[in-house]
Amino acid sequence: MNVLKLNPLSLSVELAIKQLLALFYSRIAQGRWLFAKMSAIRFRRQKASIAATNLMQEKSDFYDKPCPIRIEIDPEKIQLLLANRQLCAADFHCLDQASHRCIRELCLKTCLHPLGHN
């Protein structure tokens, strides 16, 4: 900490003014440094708050949006659901050619032989 000691008998007025200005400018520099430091801390806090808000928003969006579910179902169960009109071939898509052929066969069988007319 700069302490200015003025002795009117030993210092000229010019030297006293120079020392006062030097002290004043050093205080301004310290204030600017402190302001910059506090601004950086405030910025980091705001950034962390925004990141936390975004994370919470992403979590809520994840549970709000339906996502595709990949499951394996027995062909007889699919045929039963198709026959009862609880499932339509347009409601899903096959991930490979073998599944696609199997679903096509099940749809044809269901259309040709409705439930109860086996």
VOBAGU-476054 format. One record per residue (C-alpha): x, y, z. Coordinates in steps of 0.1 Angstrom, whole numbers. Layout:
# residues N
[kolfi [X Y Z]]
...
This chain:
# residues 118
[kolfi [0 0 0]]
[kolfi [14 34 -10]]
[kolfi [15 59 18]]
[kolfi [22 95 9]]
[kolfi [42 114 35]]
[kolfi [43 150 28]]
[kolfi [67 173 47]]
[kolfi [60 208 35]]
[kolfi [94 219 45]]
[kolfi [115 194 26]]
[kolfi [94 189 -6]]
[kolfi [87 213 -33]]
[kolfi [51 217 -45]]
[kolfi [59 201 -79]]
[kolfi [73 170 -63]]
[kolfi [43 167 -39]]
[kolfi [19 170 -69]]
[kolfi [39 143 -88]]
[kolfi [37 120 -58]]
[kolfi [0 127 -54]]
[kolfi [-6 119 -91]]
[kolfi [15 87 -89]]
[kolfi [-5 76 -59]]
[kolfi [-38 85 -77]]
[kolfi [-28 66 -109]]
[kolfi [-17 35 -89]]
[kolfi [-51 35 -71]]
[kolfi [-68 37 -105]]
[kolfi [-47 8 -118]]
[kolfi [-56 -12 -87]]
[kolfi [-93 -4 -92]]
[kolfi [-92 -14 -128]]
[kolfi [-74 -47 -120]]
[kolfi [-100 -54 -93]]
[kolfi [-129 -45 -116]]
[kolfi [-115 -68 -143]]
[kolfi [-111 -96 -118]]
[kolfi [-146 -92 -105]]
[kolfi [-160 -90 -141]]
[kolfi [-142 -123 -149]]
[kolfi [-157 -140 -119]]
[kolfi [-191 -126 -127]]
[kolfi [-188 -138 -163]]
[kolfi [-178 -173 -152]]
[kolfi [-208 -175 -128]]
[kolfi [-231 -164 -156]]
[kolfi [-216 -189 -180]]
[kolfi [-220 -217 -154]]
[kolfi [-256 -206 -147]]
[kolfi [-264 -207 -184]]
[kolfi [-247 -241 -188]]
[kolfi [-268 -255 -159]]
[kolfi [-300 -241 -174]]
[kolfi [-292 -256 -208]]
[kolfi [-284 -290 -191]]
[kolfi [-318 -289 -173]]
[kolfi [-335 -280 -206]]
[kolfi [-318 -308 -225]]
[kolfi [-329 -333 -198]]
[kolfi [-365 -322 -199]]
[kolfi [-364 -323 -237]]
[kolfi [-351 -358 -237]]
[kolfi [-380 -371 -217]]
[kolfi [-406 -350 -235]]
[kolfi [-397 -363 -270]]
[kolfi [-406 -398 -281]]
[kolfi [-376 -418 -292]]
[kolfi [-375 -448 -315]]
[kolfi [-373 -481 -297]]
[kolfi [-356 -511 -312]]
[kolfi [-371 -544 -301]]
[kolfi [-375 -579 -313]]
[kolfi [-410 -594 -314]]
[kolfi [-421 -629 -323]]
[kolfi [-436 -631 -358]]
[kolfi [-468 -648 -345]]
[kolfi [-474 -619 -321]]
[kolfi [-469 -594 -349]]
[kolfi [-494 -614 -371]]
[kolfi [-519 -614 -342]]
[kolfi [-515 -576 -338]]
[kolfi [-519 -570 -375]]
[kolfi [-550 -592 -377]]
[kolfi [-566 -574 -348]]
[kolfi [-557 -541 -365]]
[kolfi [-538 -530 -334]]
[kolfi [-507 -526 -355]]
[kolfi [-502 -514 -390]]
[kolfi [-472 -520 -413]]
[kolfi [-469 -483 -418]]
[kolfi [-463 -478 -380]]
[kolfi [-428 -492 -382]]
[kolfi [-399 -499 -405]]
[kolfi [-376 -529 -407]]
[kolfi [-339 -526 -401]]
[kolfi [-328 -554 -424]]
[kolfi [-340 -573 -455]]
[kolfi [-348 -605 -437]]
[kolfi [-372 -587 -413]]
[kolfi [-387 -568 -442]]
[kolfi [-395 -601 -461]]
[kolfi [-409 -616 -429]]
[kolfi [-432 -586 -423]]
[kolfi [-444 -587 -459]]
[kolfi [-453 -624 -456]]
[kolfi [-471 -617 -424]]
[kolfi [-491 -589 -440]]
[kolfi [-500 -610 -469]]
[kolfi [-511 -639 -447]]
[kolfi [-532 -615 -425]]
[kolfi [-549 -600 -456]]
[kolfi [-556 -634 -472]]
[kolfi [-567 -651 -440]]
[kolfi [-581 -627 -414]]
[kolfi [-583 -637 -377]]
[kolfi [-607 -666 -372]]
[kolfi [-604 -679 -408]]
[kolfi [-573 -700 -405]]
